[in-house]
Amino acid sequence: EVQLVESGGGLVQPEGSLRLSCAASGFTFSSYAVSWFRQAPGKERQFVAAISYLGGTTYYGDSVKGRFTISRDNAKNTLYLQMNSLQPEDTGVYYCARLGNAHYSGEYYLRNQAKYDYWGQGTQVTVSS
């Protein structure tokens, strides 16, 4: 059974940092590109960051570029999101997701949430003073 389990969310003050993790199981992690999405209250879910299946290529949403860093450890079957300089507008539920195609990391697919087949349950990030 494919499982994605996020952790690391919480309450942080503006300009603070958090590191999210996503533990993957039930599939060959190193064969799939994986990504982070987020959903703020009352808003649609949006793309945050993606990483290719071997980890050599990354993509970011415009609002997080330069502040967030996505990485993966294929030996540990874990995806990470290092979030720095957090702002109140970064508040939301953060989800990790697996791209539906193995051994593929095309940017158009990675930015399109409809192309993902498995999602975690999400972890809440709240940025507030």
C-alpha positions in Angstrom: 0.0 0.0 0.0 1.3 3.4 -1.0 1.6 5.8 1.9 2.8 9.3 2.2 3.0 10.7 5.8 3.9 14.4 6.4 5.3 15.8 9.6 7.0 18.9 10.9 4.2 21.5 10.7 3.4 23.8 13.5 3.1 27.4 14.6 5.9 29.8 13.7 6.4 33.5 13.9 7.0 35.6 10.7 10.5 35.3 9.4 10.9 32.0 11.1 11.7 28.6 9.6 10.3 25.1 9.5 11.3 21.8 7.9 8.7 19.5 6.7 9.2 15.8 6.1 7.3 13.3 4.1 7.9 9.6 4.7 7.1 7.4 1.8 6.4 3.7 1.8 4.8 1.0 -0.3 6.6 1.8 -3.6 10.0 2.4 -5.0 10.5 6.0 -3.9 13.6 6.6 -6.1 11.5 5.9 -9.3 9.0 8.8 -8.8 9.1 12.5 -8.8 7.4 14.0 -5.7 6.2 17.4 -4.8 4.7 19.7 -2.2 1.4 21.5 -2.5 -0.4 23.7 0.0 -3.9 24.9 0.6 -4.8 28.0 2.5 -8.2 28.5 4.1 -10.8 29.3 1.5 -8.3 29.0 -1.4 -7.5 26.4 -4.0 -4.6 24.0 -3.5 -1.4 25.4 -5.1 1.9 24.0 -6.3 4.8 24.8 -4.0 7.8 22.7 -5.1 8.8 19.6 -7.0 11.8 17.4 -7.3 12.7 14.9 -10.0 12.9 11.2 -9.2 16.7 11.2 -8.9 16.8 14.6 -7.2 18.8 16.5 -9.8 16.1 18.9 -10.9 13.8 21.1 -8.8 11.0 23.5 -9.5 9.3 26.1 -7.3 6.2 28.2 -7.3 6.9 31.9 -7.8 5.7 32.8 -4.3 8.3 30.5 -2.5 11.3 30.8 -4.9 14.4 31.8 -2.9 12.8 31.0 0.4 11.9 27.3 0.3 14.2 24.4 -0.7 12.9 20.9 -1.7 15.2 17.9 -1.3 14.9 14.1 -1.0 16.9 11.3 0.5 16.2 8.2 -1.6 18.0 6.0 0.8 15.6 7.0 3.6 12.5 7.2 1.3 11.9 10.7 2.6 11.0 14.1 1.0 11.8 17.4 2.7 10.8 21.0 2.4 13.0 23.6 4.2 11.0 26.8 4.6 12.8 30.0 5.6 11.6 33.6 5.9 8.1 32.4 6.5 5.3 34.9 6.0 1.6 34.8 7.1 0.6 34.1 3.5 2.5 30.8 3.8 -0.1 29.6 6.2 -2.0 26.5 5.1 -2.1 22.7 5.0 1.0 21.3 3.2 0.7 18.1 1.3 3.3 15.8 -0.3 2.2 14.0 -3.5 3.6 11.4 -5.8 3.6 11.9 -9.6 1.5 9.3 -11.3 4.2 8.4 -13.9 7.4 6.5 -12.9 10.7 7.7 -14.2 9.3 10.9 -15.4 10.0 14.5 -14.3 8.5 16.8 -16.9 7.9 20.3 -15.6 4.4 20.6 -17.0 3.3 17.4 -15.2 5.0 18.3 -12.0 3.2 21.6 -11.7 -0.2 20.0 -12.5 -1.8 18.5 -9.4 -4.1 16.4 -11.6 -1.1 14.4 -12.6 -0.5 13.1 -9.1 -1.9 9.8 -7.9 -1.2 9.6 -4.2 -1.4 12.3 -1.6 -0.5 12.5 2.1 -3.0 13.6 4.8 -1.3 17.0 5.1 0.4 18.9 7.9 -0.7 22.3 9.1 1.7 25.3 9.0 0.6 28.5 10.7 2.7 31.7 10.4 1.5 34.2 12.9 2.9 36.6 15.6 
